[in-house]
Amino acid sequence: MKIGFWGSGNMARVLGGAWSVAGHQVVFGSRSAEKSRDVAAEIGFTATGGTNDEVAESCEVIVSTVRAVPSSLLTTTSALAGKVIIDLNNRDFPREYQPEEFLNSLAEATQKDVPAARVVKALNNQAMEVFNSDAVALREAGVQAFMAGDDHEAKQVTAKLLNDIGLKPVDFGPLSNAWLLELQADILRTYMFATGNALVTPGFIEAPRAEPRFGERRKGTY
Ligand SMILES: NC(=O)c1ccc[n+]([C@@H]2O[C@H](COP(=O)([O-])OP(=O)(O)OC[C@H]3O[C@@H](n4cnc5c(N)ncnc54)[C@H](OP(=O)(O)O)[C@@H]3O)[C@@H](O)[C@H]2O)c1
């Protein structure tokens, strides 16, 4: 398949490399055709470089690695009708990200209500059906349980209790991160409602460790 990229940065480079290895024809696009040609030369295989317009014209599938809408990158979007565009962009996400609408997590409300207690957010991301399995089965399946809290000892107590019922605790940092675990539940529940599958649980699956195949991370973002 002929796969094009808008932007020739980190993600374009590594995915372009990976799809080249998989036998696809890759075209890197950029504001600077010289830059995209350099990236194509770095990747090798049959990869080529050009402008973002050329990618829009010539590719069947286009991966947008630019946090901007196509019309701001291209002279015309007319070639895009019917084309598949994969958008892998994420919003800017500063470490201290605290969006107003989610700021008041239920866990923090409890902590605020009872300041002398030690609140830990946990177990909000497992449907009750998960516990139809016993600890041995859950442990074997590697089911994880995220937790957030400010008190180290309280988290240790919680971790032990999670472990006792077969869940592998994942420390997700301070209680100010609880809103993210509550958001995670929204994602899970949306999936559950759509599929009827209540056995899905969140977890971090680590990719295997390996040397960079297509160059190190350069200035860029996650
Ligand atoms: N890096 C990761 O691990 C990762 C993982 C998942 C998702 N993402 C998302 O993927 C996107 C790209 O990340 P990245 O790490 O590849 O960043 P990057 O290396 O900075 O590449 C982004 C490319 O976008 C283009 N660009 C930037 N500003 C532009 C503008 N104003 N107009 C037109 N083009 C512009 C640049 O391409 P040219 O200079 O070639 O035009 C740049 O190389 C982001 O939305 C990020 O959140 C990143």
The ligand as a Tripos MOL2 file, in Angstrom:
@<TRIPOS>MOLECULE
LIG
   48    52     1     0     0
SMALL
NO_CHARGES

@<TRIPOS>ATOM
      1 N1          6.3300   10.8960   19.7340 N.am      1 LIG1
      2 C1          5.5010   10.0260   20.2950 C.2       1 LIG1
      3 O1          5.9490    9.1370   21.0390 O.2       1 LIG1
      4 C2          4.0180   10.0830   19.9730 C.ar      1 LIG1
      5 C3          3.2180    8.9370   20.1970 C.ar      1 LIG1
      6 C4          1.8490    8.9850   19.8490 C.ar      1 LIG1
      7 C5          1.2980   10.1530   19.3160 C.ar      1 LIG1
      8 N2          2.1100   11.2440   19.1530 N.ar      1 LIG1
      9 C6          1.5190   12.4480   18.5470 C.3       1 LIG1
     10 O2          2.0390   12.5030   17.2400 O.3       1 LIG1
     11 C7          2.1440   13.8710   16.8090 C.3       1 LIG1
     12 C8          3.5600   14.1160   16.2920 C.3       1 LIG1
     13 O3          4.5010   13.8000   17.3040 O.3       1 LIG1
     14 P1          6.0450   13.7090   16.9450 P.3       1 LIG1
     15 O4          6.7360   13.2330   18.1620 O.co2     1 LIG1
     16 O5          6.2250   12.9760   15.6690 O.co2     1 LIG1
     17 O6          6.3820   15.2730   16.7580 O.3       1 LIG1
     18 P2          7.4780   15.9370   15.8340 P.3       1 LIG1
     19 O7          8.7040   15.1010   15.7570 O.co2     1 LIG1
     20 O8          7.6030   17.3500   16.2920 O.co2     1 LIG1
     21 O9          6.7940   15.9050   14.3830 O.3       1 LIG1
     22 C9          5.6560   16.6280   14.0790 C.3       1 LIG1
     23 C10         5.8230   17.2230   12.7140 C.3       1 LIG1
     24 O10         4.7380   18.1060   12.4900 O.3       1 LIG1
     25 C11         5.1380   19.0940   11.5700 C.3       1 LIG1
     26 N3          4.6850   20.3910   12.0580 N.ar      1 LIG1
     27 C12         4.8810   20.9410   13.2720 C.ar      1 LIG1
     28 N4          4.3010   22.1370   13.3420 N.ar      1 LIG1
     29 C13         3.7130   22.3470   12.1540 C.ar      1 LIG1
     30 C14         2.9400   23.4090   11.6040 C.ar      1 LIG1
     31 N5          2.6550   24.4870   12.3290 N.pl3     1 LIG1
     32 N6          2.4980   23.2880   10.3450 N.ar      1 LIG1
     33 C15         2.7840   22.2000    9.6160 C.ar      1 LIG1
     34 N7          3.5100   21.1590   10.0620 N.ar      1 LIG1
     35 C16         3.9490   21.2460   11.3200 C.ar      1 LIG1
     36 C17         6.6560   19.0510   11.4700 C.3       1 LIG1
     37 O11         6.9140   18.4620   10.2160 O.3       1 LIG1
     38 P3          7.7780   19.1820    9.1110 P.3       1 LIG1
     39 O12         8.7850   20.0670    9.8120 O.co2     1 LIG1
     40 O13         8.4040   18.0370    8.4260 O.co2     1 LIG1
     41 O14         6.8170   19.9360    8.2610 O.co2     1 LIG1
     42 C18         7.0530   18.0740   12.5560 C.3       1 LIG1
     43 O15         8.1520   17.3110   12.1900 O.3       1 LIG1
     44 C19         1.7570   14.7170   18.0230 C.3       1 LIG1
     45 O16         0.4210   15.1190   17.8820 O.3       1 LIG1
     46 C20         1.9160   13.7560   19.2070 C.3       1 LIG1
     47 O17         1.0680   14.0920   20.2730 O.3       1 LIG1
     48 C21         3.4460   11.2240   19.4420 C.ar      1 LIG1
@<TRIPOS>BOND
     1     1     2 1
     2     2     3 2
     3     2     4 1
     4     4     5 ar
     5     4    48 ar
     6     5     6 ar
     7     6     7 ar
     8     7     8 ar
     9     8     9 1
    10     8    48 ar
    11     9    10 1
    12     9    46 1
    13    10    11 1
    14    11    12 1
    15    11    44 1
    16    12    13 1
    17    13    14 1
    18    14    15 2
    19    14    16 1
    20    14    17 1
    21    17    18 1
    22    18    19 2
    23    18    20 1
    24    18    21 1
    25    21    22 1
    26    22    23 1
    27    23    24 1
    28    23    42 1
    29    24    25 1
    30    25    26 1
    31    25    36 1
    32    26    27 ar
    33    26    35 ar
    34    27    28 ar
    35    28    29 ar
    36    29    30 ar
    37    29    35 ar
    38    30    31 1
    39    30    32 ar
    40    32    33 ar
    41    33    34 ar
    42    34    35 ar
    43    36    37 1
    44    36    42 1
    45    37    38 1
    46    38    39 2
    47    38    40 1
    48    38    41 1
    49    42    43 1
    50    44    45 1
    51    44    46 1
    52    46    47 1
@<TRIPOS>SUBSTRUCTURE
     1 LIG1         1 GROUP 0 **** ****
